[in-house]
Amino acid sequence: MYSKKGAAAVRIRSIMIIITGVVAASSAGAEAIATINGTNIDSSVLAVYAESRMQKPISELAEQQRQTLISELVDLYLLSTQPGAADLIKDPRVAAQIELQERAIVAQAFASKYLADNAATEEEIAAEYATQAAMAPPSQFRARHILVPTQSEAIDLIAKLDSGSDFATLARDFSTGPSATDGGALSWFSPNQMVKPFSDAVAALEDGNYTSTPVQTEFGWHVILREESRTNQPPPLESVRENIKQNIAQKKFEAHIIVLRADAASTD
């Protein structure tokens, strides 16, 4: 067990970890919920702290939770308003940490505002969806496979298939892959979801045929049966809308950063 002194230190460290990730709210119009050594703890600070600490608005917290957060902030303000605290700001390491934290908060606020002001339009979403759909492989396949460690074992299995053995039974008896218990069955997949030697072999087959020679991948040696194929249908736009919006936002922000870097370099 650690001492009360040690427990208090752990508590303060936990508060500081949370505070580091908080984007401070404006104190305009905020009311003081406590005054510590002449310094007010504003309600806006409590609100932001609650959202970071509890992941919910202060209005949704029980009174006991609210009082716990206030108590934690009181400890933080008590330590930061001690007579010697102001001198610590002059320490180069502390000053650097404060500088970094302030820069991070402002940078995060700027990024959030930029993304809000430059949200993806319906036209951009539709264009990105069309681009992704055009890049998708034209076909999907359903297959079974038998995975074994050596080429000779794979050759023996192909010979058994040529003699009329059942593919699923051989997969259950000999495959070392995770699909063995399902007779080597794989769910529908696009070629780009598999390693290239495997997907190339499947694409070269006709429905109902199996590979006449073993296929080697990083996992071992495969015997593959292509059961069915179908035209690849892109997912409905609504099911991928949020991902597309995030991708567009990321591209916009990365492009903006490049412009800012170029502008900064030109003024040096």
C-alpha positions in Angstrom: 0.0 0.0 0.0 1.2 3.6 -0.6 0.9 6.3 1.9 -1.6 9.1 2.0 1.1 11.4 0.7 1.8 9.0 -2.2 -1.9 8.7 -2.9 -2.2 12.5 -3.2 0.7 12.6 -5.6 -1.0 9.9 -7.8 -4.2 11.9 -7.7 -2.4 15.1 -8.8 -0.6 13.2 -11.6 -3.9 11.8 -12.8 -5.5 15.3 -12.9 -2.5 16.7 -14.8 -2.7 13.9 -17.5 -6.3 14.9 -18.1 -5.7 18.6 -18.0 -3.0 18.2 -20.7 -5.5 17.0 -23.2 -8.1 19.6 -22.5 -8.8 22.5 -24.8 -9.7 25.4 -22.4 -13.1 27.0 -22.7 -13.6 30.8 -22.7 -14.2 32.1 -19.2 -16.4 34.9 -20.6 -19.7 34.9 -18.7 -18.5 32.1 -16.4 -19.2 32.2 -12.7 -16.8 31.3 -9.9 -17.6 28.0 -8.2 -14.7 28.4 -5.7 -11.9 30.8 -4.9 -8.5 29.4 -4.0 -5.8 31.8 -2.7 -7.5 34.7 -4.5 -7.9 32.8 -7.8 -11.3 31.8 -9.0 -12.2 28.4 -10.4 -14.7 29.3 -13.1 -17.6 27.2 -14.1 -16.3 27.0 -17.6 -13.1 25.3 -16.4 -15.2 22.8 -14.5 -17.3 22.2 -17.6 -14.3 21.5 -19.8 -12.7 19.3 -17.0 -15.9 17.3 -16.7 -16.1 16.6 -20.4 -12.4 15.4 -20.4 -12.5 13.5 -17.1 -16.0 11.9 -17.4 -16.6 12.1 -21.2 -20.0 13.7 -20.6 -21.4 17.2 -20.1 -21.4 18.6 -16.5 -25.2 18.8 -16.7 -25.4 15.0 -16.9 -23.3 14.3 -13.8 -24.7 13.4 -10.4 -24.0 15.9 -7.6 -21.5 13.6 -6.0 -19.5 13.3 -9.3 -19.6 17.1 -9.6 -18.3 17.6 -6.1 -15.5 15.1 -6.7 -14.4 17.0 -9.8 -14.5 20.3 -7.9 -12.4 18.7 -5.1 -9.8 17.6 -7.7 -9.7 21.1 -9.2 -9.3 22.6 -5.8 -6.2 20.5 -5.2 -4.8 21.6 -8.6 -5.4 25.3 -7.8 -4.0 24.9 -4.3 -0.7 23.6 -5.6 -0.5 26.1 -8.5 -1.1 29.1 -6.3 1.4 28.4 -3.6 3.9 31.2 -2.9 6.8 29.4 -4.6 4.7 28.3 -7.6 5.3 31.6 -9.5 9.1 31.0 -9.3 8.7 27.6 -10.9 7.4 29.1 -14.1 10.9 30.6 -14.5 12.5 27.2 -14.6 13.4 26.5 -18.2 11.9 23.0 -18.2 8.6 24.1 -16.7 8.4 27.1 -19.0 9.0 24.8 -22.0 6.2 22.5 -20.8 3.8 25.4 -20.4 4.8 26.7 -23.9 4.2 23.3 -25.5 0.9 22.8 -23.7 -0.4 26.3 -24.8 0.8 25.7 -28.4 -0.9 22.3 -28.4 -4.2 23.7 -27.1 -4.2 26.6 -29.6 -3.2 24.3 -32.5 -6.0 21.8 -31.6 -8.5 24.6 -31.4 -7.3 26.0 -34.8 -7.5 22.5 -36.4 -11.0 22.0 -35.0 -12.2 25.3 -36.4 -10.6 24.7 -39.8 -12.2 21.3 -40.1 -15.6 22.8 -39.1 -15.3 25.7 -41.6 -14.2 23.3 -44.4 -16.5 20.4 -43.9 -16.9 18.0 -46.9 -19.7 19.1 -49.3 -22.2 16.7 -50.8 -20.4 17.2 -54.1 -17.1 16.2 -52.6 -18.6 13.2 -50.9 -20.2 12.0 -54.1 -17.0 12.5 -56.0 -14.9 10.6 -53.5 -17.4 7.8 -53.3 -17.3 7.5 -57.1 -13.5 7.5 -57.1 -13.3 4.7 -54.5 -16.0 2.7 -56.3 -14.0 2.9 -59.5 -10.9 1.7 -57.8 -12.6 -1.3 -56.3 -11.8 -4.7 -57.9 -14.5 -5.7 -60.4 -15.2 -9.2 -58.9 -15.5 -11.0 -55.6 -15.0 -14.7 -55.0 -16.0 -17.4 -52.5 -13.5 -20.1 -52.1 -12.1 -22.9 -50.0 -8.5 -23.7 -49.4 -6.3 -26.3 -47.7 -3.1 -24.9 -46.1 -0.2 -27.2 -45.5 3.5 -26.6 -44.5 5.2 -28.3 -47.5 4.8 -28.4 -51.3 4.9 -32.2 -51.3 1.9 -32.4 -49.0 -0.1 -30.0 -51.2 0.8 -32.1 -54.3 -0.5 -35.2 -52.5 -3.8 -33.4 -51.6 -4.2 -32.4 -55.3 -3.8 -36.1 -56.2 -6.5 -37.1 -53.8 -8.8 -34.5 -55.3 -8.0 -35.8 -58.8 -9.1 -39.2 -57.5 -12.4 -37.9 -56.3 -11.8 -37.0 -52.7 -14.1 -34.3 -51.2 -12.4 -30.9 -50.8 -14.1 -29.9 -47.5 -13.2 -33.3 -45.9 -9.6 -33.0 -46.9 -9.5 -29.4 -45.5 -10.9 -30.6 -42.2 -8.4 -33.5 -42.0 -5.2 -31.8 -43.2 -5.4 -28.0 -43.3 -3.4 -26.1 -40.7 -5.4 -22.8 -41.4 -8.0 -21.4 -39.1 -10.8 -22.2 -41.7 -10.0 -26.0 -41.4 -13.0 -26.6 -39.1 -15.3 -25.1 -41.7 -13.9 -27.3 -44.5 -11.5 -24.6 -45.6 -14.5 -22.2 -46.4 -13.7 -18.5 -46.8 -16.4 -15.8 -46.9 -16.8 -13.6 -49.9 -13.6 -11.6 -50.6 -12.1 -9.2 -53.1 -8.7 -9.9 -54.6 -7.1 -7.0 -52.8 -8.1 -8.6 -49.5 -5.8 -11.6 -50.0 -2.0 -11.9 -50.5 -1.2 -11.6 -54.2 -0.3 -15.2 -55.0 -3.5 -16.4 -53.5 -5.8 -13.9 -55.2 -4.0 -14.3 -58.6 -4.6 -18.1 -58.4 -8.3 -17.6 -57.5 -8.8 -15.1 -60.3 -7.3 -17.6 -62.8 -9.7 -20.4 -61.9 -13.2 -21.0 -63.2 -16.0 -21.5 -60.7 -16.0 -25.0 -59.4 -12.3 -25.7 -60.2 -9.3 -26.1 -57.9 -5.7 -25.3 -58.5 -3.8 -28.0 -60.3 -0.5 -27.0 -58.7 0.2 -25.8 -55.2 0.2 -22.0 -54.5 2.9 -20.7 -52.2 2.4 -17.7 -49.9 4.1 -16.5 -46.7 1.7 -18.8 -44.8 2.6 -22.0 -46.5 1.3 -24.0 -49.4 -2.3 -23.8 -50.6 -4.7 -25.9 -52.6 -7.6 -23.6 -53.6 -11.1 -24.3 -54.8 -13.0 -21.4 -56.3 -16.6 -22.0 -55.6 -18.4 -18.9 -56.8 -17.8 -15.5 -58.3 -19.9 -12.3 -58.5 -19.7 -8.7 -59.6 -18.3 -6.6 -56.9 -21.0 -4.2 -55.7 -19.7 -1.1 -53.8 -21.3 -0.5 -50.4 -24.2 1.9 -50.2 -23.0 5.5 -49.9 -24.7 6.0 -46.5 -22.9 3.1 -45.0 -19.5 4.7 -45.8 -20.4 8.4 -45.6 -18.7 9.1 -42.3 -15.5 7.4 -43.4 -15.5 9.4 -46.7 -16.1 12.6 -44.8 -13.2 11.9 -42.5 -10.9 11.1 -45.5 -11.9 14.3 -47.2 -11.3 16.3 -44.0 -7.9 14.7 -43.5 -6.8 15.4 -47.1 -8.0 19.0 -46.8 -6.1 19.6 -43.6 -2.9 17.9 -44.9 -3.1 20.2 -48.0 -3.6 23.2 -45.7 -0.6 22.3 -43.6 1.6 22.0 -46.8 0.5 25.5 -47.8 1.3 26.9 -44.3 4.7 25.2 -44.4 5.5 26.7 -47.8 4.3 30.2 -46.7 6.5 29.9 -43.6 9.5 28.8 -45.6 9.1 31.7 -48.1 9.2 34.3 -45.3 12.4 32.9 -43.7 
